[in-house]
């Protein structure tokens, strides 16, 4: 009996980082029950995420014994190199969002503690998503990520836009989840298994099955909604605009990284990419995402809406990588999403540090709020400038390297039209990214002041965005280290 118990414990060791976050949730709940303290709750949250991150890095480096778990089609979850890479990115992004939330919530007169609780629960869902290899774990982990987001998006409900943001995401996300479930049901009815690997094994006998194609299409529609890929993108700018700034950061980083990782594992493990209909569907969604995202971003005067449309375009670039090189897309897509997430943290981080939940004119959202920012906050200006350059794919930033790899992937797959779409989309994007940068250095007729109370939180948030900026520049100047790191993100 003792041997069985010890074996069971050894099998749980690879999941130690996730278990640590679960324990952190319990610790936060106990702390809230004893006495509400914003600083204590934030400290426990950050400490738990840091312990989970260092445990994960220790497992990757072999310092911490993580057992010997090989992927098995009967398991709901598997911890492989691909999962560990994306879990590291999720931990870093969650830490950044918690740090930015502390600065943002400094002046909130309502309860602050539950935001960290919801963010931790959503992070657990994201960590489970990147390791899911079964339809049941696919859906459960996805809902665990999504359900806390409803409350997070509407957290500053005294702002009508925040409440509207939460309600919109709730209704539309429920519709996408229903579509996803129906697609799973169709695939299960045809294949007779919910695990990813058996679907791949039986695909050769069911290659032209209408029920399988319909199920795959419905699942792709649900995945496209979560990724905000066109034509299922309409919620994105509205939700980004209404969400509290640190939660928009969380949605643009943690949520997108987890969903893309799950989509890549699902498509590769099930071999659904071999279906011509799925390939065509991905190509259409990628092309529409690039065109719609970039063209609609040109007209935006709201920075959060502009970043929302920009995210639609970037999801299109990653979809091109997936459809172009198929099973080899795991490492390149992971690298692209990691850099995109860090860039989003930098851009939204500046918005967060300039915003307040009680700001009379709303959050620092309009481009007019950033006119002449260079003359007041040169450091924030430098951060935002580098983030815009990275999103545009300008050399000496990490965004240039990832976009170059996206083009090379399309060329390698001989998808010349898709390679041209990436170049065209980047050219259009350059226009509105430069417009934001010019706004930062333009002398305004009058300065628009913003609330900077809660100095300790502001300083910590500033350190966080500066650290992210350093990562973007370092990987842009010395890309070999990033490429070597991303090459480890392989699905077994």
C-alpha positions, 0 to 999 in steps of 0.5 A, a space after each residue: 500500500 505504501 508503494 502505491 501511495 508513493 507512486 501516486 505522489 511521484 506521478 503528481 510531481 510534474 503537476 507541482 506548479 499547478 498544485 502550488 497555485 491551487 494551494 495559493 488560492 486556498 491561502 488567499 481565501 483564508 487570508 480574506 476570511 481572517 482580515 481583508 488587507 490589499 497588501 497581504 492578499 497581493 503578497 500571498 498571490 505574488 509569492 504563490 505564483 513565484 514559487 510555482 514559477 521557480 518550481 517549474 523552471 527547476 523541473 525544466 532544468 532538472 534541479 527538481 525531480 519531476 518524475 518520469 511521466 510519458 504522454 498517454 492517450 488515456 490521461 486527461 493531461 500531460 506535462 511535456 516540453 510544450 506544456 512547460 514552455 507555455 506554463 512559464 509564459 503564463 506564470 510570467 504574464 500572471 505575475 505581471 498582471 497581478 503587479 499591475 493590478 496592485 497599482 490600479 486598485 490602490 484607490 478602489 474603495 470597494 473590495 479589492 481582494 476577490 480580484 486576485 482570487 479570480 485571477 488565480 482561478 483563471 490562471 489555474 485554468 490556463 495552466 491546465 489548458 496547455 497540458 490538456 490532451 482530452 476533450 473532457 480536459 479541453 472543455 473543463 480547463 477552458 471553462 475554468 479560464 473563462 468563468 472567472 473572467 466574467 467577474 474580472 471584466 465587470 469588476 469595476 462595475 461602477 463604470 458602466 462600460 466594465 459591466 457591459 464588457 463582462 456581460 458581452 463576454 458572458 453571453 458570447 462566450 457561452 455561445 462559443 462554448 455551446 458550439 465547441 461542445 456540439 463539435 466535440 459531440 459530432 467528433 465523438 459520435 464518429 470516432 468513438 473517443 474523446 482523447 486526441 491521439 485515438 482521433 488521429 489513429 482513426 482519421 485515415 478511415 474517416 477522412 471524408 466523413 461529413 460528420 467529422 468535418 462538421 464537428 471539426 468546423 464547429 470546434 474551430 469556430 469555438 476556438 476562433 472566438 476565444 482567439 478573437 480570430 475573424 469573423 468571430 472577432 466582434 466582441 474583442 474591441 468592446 470587451 478590451 475597451 470596457 475591461 479594467 486595464 489590468 484585466 484587459 492585459 490578462 485577457 490579451 496575454 494569459 488567455 490568448 497564450 493558453 488558448 493558442 497552445 490548446 488549439 495547436 496541441 488539439 490540431 497536431 495530436 488529432 491530425 485534423 490539419 490533414 483535412 483539406 476543409 480544416 486547412 481551408 477554414 484556417 486560411 480563410 480565418 487567417 486572411 480575414 483576421 489580418 485584413 479586418 484587424 489591421 484595416 479597422 485599427 486604422 480608424 481607432 482613436 481609443 488605444 485599447 480598441 486599437 490594441 484589440 484590433 491589433 490582436 485580431 491581426 496577430 492571431 491571423 499571423 499565428 494561424 498562418 504558421 499553423 496551416 503552413 507547417 502543420 506539426 512543426 508549428 508547435 515551437 514557432 507558434 509558442 515563440 510568437 505567442 510568448 513575445 506577443 504576450 510580453 508586448 501586450 503586457 508592456 503596452 497595456 501596462 502603460 495604460 494601466 499605470 495611467 488609469 484609475 477605476 475612479 478617473 472622472 473621464 474614464 480610463 486613460 484610453 483615448 489617444 489624446 490622453 497620451 499627447 505629449 507623454 514624452 514631456 511628462 513621463 519619458 520612461 513610459 513613453 520609451 516603453 510604449 514606443 518599443 512595444 509599438 515597434 515590436 508589434 509593427 515588426 521593426 528590426 532590433 525588437 523581438 516582434 521582428 524575429 517572430 514575424 520573420 519566422 511567420 513569413 518563413 513558415 508560409 514560404 516553407 509551406 509554399 503558401 505564397 499568398 499567405 506570406 504576402 498577407 503577412 507582409 501586407 498586414 505588417 505594412 498596414 499595421 505600421 501606419 497606426 503603430 506610428 500614429 501612436 508613437 507620433 502622438 507620444 511626442 506631439 506637444 499637446 495644447 494642454 496637459 491631461 493629468 492622471 492620478 498617480 497616488 499609490 506610489 509603491 504600486 506605481 513603482 512596482 508596475 513601472 519596474 514590471 513594464 521596464 523588465 518586459 521592455 528589456 526582454 523584448 529588446 534583448 531577444 530582438 538584438 540577440 535572437 539566438 537565445 530566444 530561438 533556442 529556448 523556443 525550440 524546446 517547446 515540442 509536443 511529444 
